[in-house]
Amino acid sequence: MNHKLMREGLTKFIESIELHISEESREKILDNLEKLWSDVLLSGYAQDPWSALGTRLTASSNDSVFISNIPFVSICQDHFLPFSGFVSIGYIPGNEIVGLSNIGKLVHILCARLHLQESLTSEIADVIYKSINPAAVGVYMVAQHYCMKARFPAQNVTEVITTSFRGDYKSGNFREEFLRIVKKGGDEHV
């Protein structure tokens, strides 16, 4: 990340608003913005999402694993405003499983990048599927988008739901079981 270029852009943005503030206040605002954007909101660019699933264990069964309601905040690449909610992930192990906290770490890394919700959902599924080769993987994401909240306050409770599946999710009842579990637990959180 080019911090000098970011600082220049933020400076021009602050100047374009024509705020009547002291030089000291302007510098403090710029420091805060630069730190927030580089160290928090876009910190995922400095991390490798594939390494999040690096610690693996041998699977002792092929029973489904479901992780429900992992909270997240990401930044929409269209409006540079946050969208936030919960992501639920399920998979049927192949030969390997990963630690549950590793899946949370993967979600955190990918969310700390610019995304559309649709591409974020798909990217999480891709990394899990290509990393541990499960028989099937499903990702369910429900979020509220601040671009909608800011422009249409009456739509304050509007939720966007996206899903992504990989592997042999059509055989058996994995897809149906996964969606039943996440819908049952996800409604009260956003």
N, C-alpha and C positions, 0 to 999 in steps of 0.2 A: 504494500500500500504506500502510495506516495504522499507522505504527510505534508510536505511543502505545498504540493498542488492542492491538496484538500484544504489547507489553511487559506490559500489564495481564493479558492472558490467560496468558502464560507465567508471570508472577508467581503467579497463582492456581493454575496447574498445579503449580508447584514447591511452593507452600504445601500443596496437597492431598496431596502425597506424605508430608508431615510429616518432611522431612529435618532432621536436627539438625546444621546447619552454621552457620558464622558469617555475619554480614551481608555481610562482604567476599566470602566464597566464593559466597554466593547471588547477589550482584551480578555477579560474574565469570561464573557459569553463565548468568545471564540475558543478559549481553552476548554471550557466545558463541552461545547459541541464537538470539537475535534476528539476529545477523549471518549465521549459517549459513542460517536460513530466508529472510531477505529478500535477501541478496546472492548466494546460491548456489541453494538448492533451489527457490525460487519466483521467481527473477530473470527468468524468461520473461514474466511479466506486465508488466514494464516495457519489453519489446521487441516490435516488430512483426514477426511471422513472415513476412508478405508482403514486407517489405523485404529479407529474406535472399536472395530470388531476383531482386532488382532489376537486377543486372548480367547482361545477356543478350548472346548472340552469335548471328549468323545460322547456322543449321544448314547444313552442307555435304553432308549425306546424311541418310537416314532409318534408318541402322543403329542397332541397339539400344545403349543405354548402361546398364551395370550397375555399381553401387557396392555392394560387399559388406562386411558386418560393421562397420558404424559403431557403436562402443560408446556406450551411453547409461545414464543413471540417471534415473529419474523417481519421483515420489511418488504412491502410490495414493490416490485421493480417498476410498476407503472406510475405510481404516485409518490413513492418514497415515504409512505405512511405505514404504520404497523398494522398487522393483522395478528390476532391471537386466539388461542383456543386450546384444544386437546387433540392429541394424536393417539390412536390405538393401533397396536401391531400384533399380528399373530403369525405363527409359522408352524409347519410340520417339519421337524428335524430330518435331515438326511443322515449323514454320519457324524455331524458336529452340532454343538449348541454354543451359544455365547452367553457370557454373564449378563444378567438383566440390566445392570447399571451401564454396560457397554452400549446397549440399545438406546438408553437415555442419552448417553454421550453422543452417539451418532445423530440423534434428533437435534440436540443442542448445536452441534457443529453445522449441520445443514441449515438450520433455522437462522443462524447468524450470518446469512448471506442474502443478497437480493433474490427474490423469487416471486413467481406466481404460485398461488396455492396448488394449482393443478400440477405444476412441474415439481414442486417440493414433495408432494405425495408420491409421485412417480419415482423421484430420485431416491427417496428413502427405501422404497420397495426394491429398486435396482441394486443398491449397495448391499442390502441384506441378501438378496437372491444370488448375486454374483460372488459374495464373500464366503458364505457358509453353505451354499448349494442345498437349501432345504427343498423338500418335495413341493412345497407351496408356501407362499407368503402373501399376506394381505395387510394393507395399510388403510386406515380410515381416519380422516381428518375433518374436524368441525371447527369453524372459526368465525369470528366477527371481524369485519374489515373497517378500519377507521376512515377510509375514504368515503365509505357509505355513511358512517355515523356522522361525519363532519358535514356532508352535503345534504343528507336526508335524516335529520334527527328522529323523525317518526319511525324510521327503520332501525332503530337502536337495537332491536332484538333479532334482526335478520341474521341467519346463519348460512354459511356456505359449507356444503359437505362434499368432500371428494374421496374417492376410493381408488386403489390401485392393487392389482393382483398379479402375481407371477407364478409360474410353475404349473403343476397339475392340480389347480384349485377346483376344477370342475368335477373331479372324481370324488366319490364319497360325498360327504356333506361339509367339508371344510368351509367353503364360502358362506353357506347358510348359517353354520354354527358361529363363525366369526362375526358376521353381521348381527346376529341375534344377541351375542354377548356384548358387543360394543354399543349397540343401540339401547340396550337395557341399562347400561351403566353411564352412558354419555349424556343423556338428556338433561340431567340436573346440574351440569358443570359450566356451561358457557353462559 
